[in-house]
Amino acid sequence: MTDFEYIVIGNGLFGSATTRYLSQRSKDVAVIGPDEPKDERTHDGVYASHYDERRLVRAIGRSVIRSKIGQWAMDNYRMLEERSGIPFYEPIGCLIVNSDRVEDNNLESPREIARTLNIPHTYYGEGDPSWREHFPYFEFPDTHWIIHEPAPAGLIDPRAMLRAQNVIAQQQGATIIPEIVVDVAENRDRVQIETRTGKRYRARKAIVTVGAFTNCFNLFPDKLPCYAETEIIVLGQVSPSEATRLRGMPALVYTIDDPVLRDIYMAPPVRYGDGNFYIKMGANTPGDYNPNSLAEIQDWFRHGNSDAYLADMERVLRTILPDVDFLSFQTKRCILTRTPNKYPIIDQVTERTYVATGAHGSGAKSSDAIGRMVAELAMDGRWPRGIPRDLFRVKK
């Protein structure tokens, strides 16, 4: 049995950031988490929501508190790139398109957040067409107002960001163990951790960062108040010349007034692993559901009917970008983790185990800050000034 001072369970975006922060102060840190599946259709392990080419980043989040956390993370992107030698960040700006007549997913008004935190932005009021001069490829109804948040808002490559965190953590002495943890047991002075292959490790403290799988294994004495939710994205393929024409297009967050889809987010065309260029759009659909077990999450990724709303996704994407010449459309399956109050859980659960989970789809951009928060909590009980502690506690 191998001993460490700290073991992070889950090597996703939260886990890799947590490991980097822990390894800044301890030379006895390990992160246990599997590599990305080679084929999602046959994989029999766990999955993650960061298996994608781009995720949105913006300073104007769902609330003032969540925005502050996102800003802390964004402030570190360039440092992470420089120290790791891995580029992952594109500060191309972001549009927030909203309407006071449509229910949105925000905890606080984006306009108030921008004013409260003094975030640079340009505001176009309802019915003001002047935004078209700057963003002529988009089409939005006159019932909506628009905020343009310039750089540092933009995009990150989540896979590359994870690699950057891992590289720096290893430079600092951390150990990466590509396994799946299935059991955590605690005694007076150690946490004992067992993997799917039967290997065992011990640590003085353990930090669990496994997202949608938080309640799928024997990681805590009781289930935590968080739950997984399925998500669908569509990839609209465009030609290389069309991608060049659209260069400079910002990311998009759009509270759409639509009979089927809600809460649109979009990334401009980027080259994917198959060599083709795609515009990515995600949305909430009436078919989103909450898988409750490992088997149910696996079934979603292997066999989930993501094409159930393909026609609606294509319709909306063509409506938002009416002059774009799309070549094809395909859907992909994703998953996110939610909590009752729409804030992540970052807390001490038992004497020696901690958790960070439940980012409501905003985990990628904020992961570096969330990793720091849970690492500092585990190391010496620190909590960032100005962030209400109670919002992030485990509530039964």
N, C-alpha and C positions, 0 to 999 in steps of 0.2 A: 504494500500500500504506500503510495507517494503522498508526502505532506507538503502543503503550501500554507502561506499566511492567509492569502485571499484566493478564492476560486470564483470566477464569473461563469455562470451557467447561461449559455447562449452567446454565440459569436456573430450576432447581427449588428445593426448600427448602434443600438444602445450598448450591447455587450462589448463591442470593440472599443467604443469611446470610454466606457467604464474601465476596461483593462488598461488603456493608455494612462488614464489619470492615476489609477492605483500603482502602476509600475513606475510612476515618477517618484514615488516615495518608498516603495518596497521592491526588493529584488526577488521576491518570493511569491510571484503572482502567476496564475494560470487562467486561461479561458477555455472552456470546453464547449464545443459546438461543431456540428457537421459542416462539410462543404456544401455548396449549392448542388441540387440534384442534377444529374446529367440528362435525365428524361423525366419530366414531371408526370408523364402518363403511366410510368411503371414504378416510380419511386415509392418505397415503403416506409420512409422516415418522415421527417418534418419539412415544412416549407416556410418561406418568408415572403413578406410583401416587398422587399427591396430588390427582387430579381427583375430589374428593369433598367432602361438606359438613362432615364431622366426623372427627377423629382423637382417640384417647384420649391423655391425659397422666396420669402418676402418678410419684411419687417412688420407689416400690418397683418397681425394674426387674428385669431378668433376673439381675443380679449386682450386687455392691457398686460395682464400677467403672462399670458402665453406669448405675446409679442416680445416682451422683455427677454424671455428665455430664448426665443428664436434669434433675437439680435445678438445675444451673447455667443450663440453658436456660430452665426454668420461672421462675427468678428475674428474667428479662428480659422476660417477656411484657407486663407492664403498661407498662414503659418503651417497648417497641416500639409498643404501641397509642397511647400519649400522643404520641410523636414523629411518628407517621405519621398520626394521626387515624383509623385504621382498627381497629375492634374485631374481635377474633377468638377471644377466650378466655372460657371459661365454667368457673369453679372449682366444679363441682357434686359432687366426690368420686368415688370409684371403689371397687367391690367386687372383691376377689381371692378366688376360690372354688377351693379345691384339695383334694386328697386324697393322703395318703401311700401309698395303694394304687394310684394311677394315675400312669403315667409322664408327666412334664410337660416343657415346653420351657425350663425355667429352668436357668441355670448354677449358681445357689446358691438356697437356700431363701428364699422371701419372708419368712418369719418371722424368720430370722436376719438378713436384710438390714435389716428394719425395726428390729430391736434394735441392730444394729451402728451404723447411721446415726442412731439415735434419731428415727426418723420417726414422728410422731403417728399413732396408729391404734387401732382397737378390734378385739379378737380374740374370735371366737366358736368355741369348740372343737367337735370332732366330736360330733354329737348334741345340741348346745346349740340349742334352738329360739328363743331370745330375739331373734335377729336379725329374726325375722318381724314383731315389733312395729314395727320401723323401716322395713322394706322388704317390705311385705305383698304386693306385686305379683309378687315372684319366687317360684320353686319350685326348691329344690335338695335332693338326697338327704342323709340324715343321715350318710352316710359321708364327707362333706366338711366341712372347716373353712373359716371365712370371716374375711377381714380387711377391715374398712372403713377406707379411707384417706380422710379428709376433704379439703376444700380445703387446699392449692392443686391437688390432683388434680382432673381433670375432662375437659374437651374443648377442642379448638381447631378452628377452621375453617382448613384448610390453604391453600386458595386465598387467603383474606383475609390469612393470615400471610405468604404469599409477596409479596402486593401491599404489605404494610407494609414488609417488608425492602427491596423495590425502591424505594419512595417515599423512604425514608430514604437509601438509597445514592445516588439521584439528587440529593437535597438536598445530599449531600456531594460531588457532582461526577462520579459514575460515569455511564458510557454503557451503555445497554442496546441490544443488537443482536439483533433477532429472526431469527436464522438457525440452521442446523444445521451444526455443524463436522464435516467428514469426513476431514480430514488434518492432522496435526501433525508438523512436521519441525524439527529442532534443529541449529543450528550453534554456533560458538564463543561468540557473544555475543547471540543472539536465538532465540526460538521463532517459527517461521513457521506460520501457521494459515490453512487454506483452508476455505471454507464450501461448502455444496451448490450454491450459485448461482455459484461461481467467484470470490467476493470473497476478498481476502487481507488478513491483519492480522499484525502482528509485536508481540512483547512480550519484555520481559526475562525474565519467568517466566510460566508458565501453570499453572492449577489445574483439573483435570478433575473434574467432579461430575455425571456423567451416569447414575448408577445402573445400571439393568439393561442399558444400552447401552455400558458401559465397554469391552467387547471386540468391539463391532460395527463400529467404524470404525478407521481407521489413526491411533489416538491415542497409542499407546505402541509401542516397538520389539517387545515381546513381550506376549502376553496376560497379564492379571493373574489371580491365584487367587480369583476371585469368579464367581458364576453367578446367573442370573435364575431365578426360580421363579414359576409362575402362582399366582394366588390368586382365590378366589370370595367375593363377599359377596352377601347377600340383603337386600332392602329390604321390610319388612313395612309396608304402608300402614295408617294409622289415621286416624280422623276428627279434626277440630280439637277436638271436645269430649273425645275420648279422650286426645289429646295434653295437653290442659289437666289432665285427671284425673291423668295420670302425671307432671305437673310435679314436679320434685324427685328423680326417679329418677336414681341415680348411673350412671356408666359401669360396665362389667363386663368382667372377665377371668376365664374359667372353664375349668379343666382338667376337661373333661367325660369321663365314663366312658360311651362310646358306641361301638357297633360300626362306625360309618362316619365320623363327624366327630371332629375333635380341636381343642384349643386355641381355644376360643370367645372372641371379643371382641364387645362390643355397645355401641352408643351409644343413648341414649334418644331419643324422638321429636323430630325437628326438621323445620322446613319446608325443602323442597328447591326447586330452581329452577323446577319445574313448579307450584309453589304448594301441593303436597300434603305431608302429614306422614308421615314414615317412621321406623321403628325399624331401624337398621342392625345386621346381625350378620355377622361374618366367621368363617371356620373353615378349618382344613386338611382336605383331602379325599384319598381314595385316587387321585383323578385329577390331582392337582397334578403338574406336570412341569417340566422345565428346558429352555426354548427356547435354542438356541445361536447364533442369528444374527438379524440385523435382520429378515429375511423371516419367520422363525419367530415372533418377538415380534409383528410386525405381523399375522400370520395369527391369533394368539391374540386380539388386540384386535378384529379385524374379524369373525372367524368362530368363535372358540372356543366350545365347547359348555358354557357355564357353567350351563345348565339341567340338566346330567346329574345334579346332586345337589340340584335344587330341592325335590323331595319330602322329602329328608332335612333340608334347611335349614328348610323349613316345619315339619316334625315337631318338630325340636329347639326352634325358636323358640316354638312353641305350648306345648311342655313347660316351658320356662323361664318363660314368661308365660302361664299357663293361663287367666287371667281377662281378658286383653286381647282386644278385639273387632277382629280384623284384617280389612281390606277386600280386600286382594290381596297377592300376593307377586311379586317379580321379582328376577332375579339381575343382577349386574354383574361385569365382568372387571377384575382388578387384577394387578399384578406387583410383586415385591419382589426385593431383591438379597441374597444370602447369601455368607458366607465360611466357610472350614473351621473356624475357632475361635469363631465366633459373635460376634466383635467387628468393628466397622467397620475398614476399611483407611484409615488416615490417614497418608500417608507421602510422602517424596520418591522418585520413581521414576527420574528421570535428573537430570542437572545442573540443568536448568531447568524440569522438569515435576513436578507434585505431583498427588496424588489423594485424594479422600474419597469412599468408597462402601461399600456393604454393611452396612446398618443392621438387617437381619433384621426389617423391619416396624416398627421403633421410630424411624425416621428423622424423622418429623414432629415429635414432641415434643422430640427432642434436637438438631434441626437448627441452632438458633442457637449452641449450644455447639460442635458439630462444625465449623461454619463458622469459629468463632473459632480452634479448634485448628489447622485446616489453614492459615488465613490467617497466624497467628503463626509457624507452621513455615516457610511460604514467605517471609515478610518477613525474619525474623532467626533462624530456627532454634529458637525458643522452644518449650517443651513444658510443659504444666501439671504442677505439683508434685503428687505423690501418685498419678499415673496411670502405670502401667508402660508404658514406651515400646514394649517388644517386642510387646505384645499387638496393636498397631495397625500393625505393619510388613507390607510385602509379603513373603510367604514363598513361595518357589518350590516 
